[in-house]
Amino acid sequence: MISLQNVGKVFNTRAGSSPVRALDDVTLSVAAGEIFGVIGPSGAGKSTLIRTVNLLERPDVGRVTVNGLNITDLSGAALRAARRGVGMIFQHFNLLSSRTAFDNVALPLELAKTPSTEIRRKVGALLELVGLDDKRDHYPAELSGGQKQRIGIARALATDPKVLLCDEATSALDPETTRAILRLLADINRRLNLTILLITHEMTVITELCRQVAVMERGRIIEQGKVLDVFAQPRARTTQALVKTATGGEPPETVTRNLLSRPEPGSGVMLRVVFRGDPADQPLISRLSRRFGVDMNLRHGRLDVIDNASFGVLTIEITGPSNGVQAATAFFQSHQLDVEVLGYVPANLRAVG
Amino acid sequence: MSPQIYALLADATIETLFMVGVSGLVATALGLPLGVALAITGRDDLLPCLLFNRTVGVVINATRSTPFIILMVAIIPFTRLVTGTSIGPLAAIVPLIVAATPFIARVVDAAIRNVDVGLIETATSMGASPKQIIMKVLLPEALPAIILGLTLAIVSLIGYSAMVGAVGGGGLGDLGIRYGYQRFQPEMMAATVAALIVLVQLVQSIGERAARRMDRRRST
């Protein structure tokens, strides 16, 4: 549905300073009905990337194809017509302060010269879709951030686009409102079979909404694929750092201090275990505990569900008979779980079972 | 005060209102499109046209930096060309228009440049043409600021109109000079000044109220 081929864009900044390579040979493809997320630190070129899709930013080189149409070839009226097939929502909502909620949603239809009876019918239905039909006569200044973004979404859908672009759409919202907006986007994706391309710097947006992800850094896509695959085995340093924020990061100092670098008689073990995909669905911990006669103490971590599979990193302390501890560690490793031994827990410090 | 003063004052007020009203309308009709044109032709604007933008900018600055009394005298040949005369209220309207048009153009330019660029981008992403962006986004969003600017322009026009006595334009300022100053009638001077103050006050508060009613940026 959306395809970028070898797209490049350079910004010439003020005379003297070197030009900024915002997009460097970016190739990416989003299938119809897909929710595709692009994540990366600020300044990575995400914003420039999403803006090439409706040619708010014209690439210097490369091709951008949307719904089979090579839009990099278009200009004037043909480009304006093509843009109507691509909705867009923004971080700061960009609603017209002089228009009511109703009239804001009506704007793209007015621009497309839609008859007013049709506008009234359509805007009513859209306001209902985003759950704001009671706010139709309110001005943006009278609405909360979440409500403004809902109006933004209704407006973006007014011309029945096949594609929705979300430019940091939840970055100005609190976590709870973010969740509600993400749910709405997922719902719209399902109901209208809308293709969604979003950019964000928030991992939660990717893990909660997207199926495909691309990680960007300094104008390049450094990693892309299914969300679970990319985040379970992050190769690039940037991706690893992102995953760390999503999985709760490193265990705190209080958990890792006093650990021994080598085992001694009676010591337990502190493991950092990455769960990805199915193994996390099994009652692994209690099964291990019973089978090897060891105690397992969860010290730190976080588990999420990505694309119907569990994903997360847990720091687990295993104590008990030393052969049991070894067997449990070996069991984790044999079950394709990524296991790292953080250290050994001295016998006198270990958790009492 | 004698009834004669009232009659003189009433006539002069009507003359002032006539001059300010006509020149204000014509200057708005000219200055508004000029201001829009200025606001969209800069380097990173909707329809960049630097030659136009710079040229008009220089002309506007030149006009605005010329004191009104000099401007009025300097353009007498032009005034005569347009109205056929260089004396009287009609002849006074021409320099008023020439002075107010660049003022209004600048005010409109500034008001439109204050509209969030994100809104222009949003409209562009919806497939809006430059004309639609001007009519449906820029002008409605800038309207409160434009109204305030026009108010300012009319207040300035009232001030300028007090000088057009120099070309026989009449009006309140002329009355004050001829009766109050040259004929030593301090009560006449006081009356014209008072009338001017009331007029400015009135225009200012009407303009502010209109702008406030149109401004939806704050919740009420």
Interface residues (C-beta under 8 A of the other chain):
Chain A: N54 L56 A77 L79 R80 A81 A82 R83 R84 V86 M88 F90 H92 N94 L96 S97 S98 R99 L107 P108 E110 L111 A112 Y139 P140 A141 E142 T159 L165
Chain B: D116 G118 L119 E121 T122 A123 T124 S125 M126 G127 A128 S129 Q132 K136 V137 P140 E141 L143 M214 R216 R217 R218 S219 T220
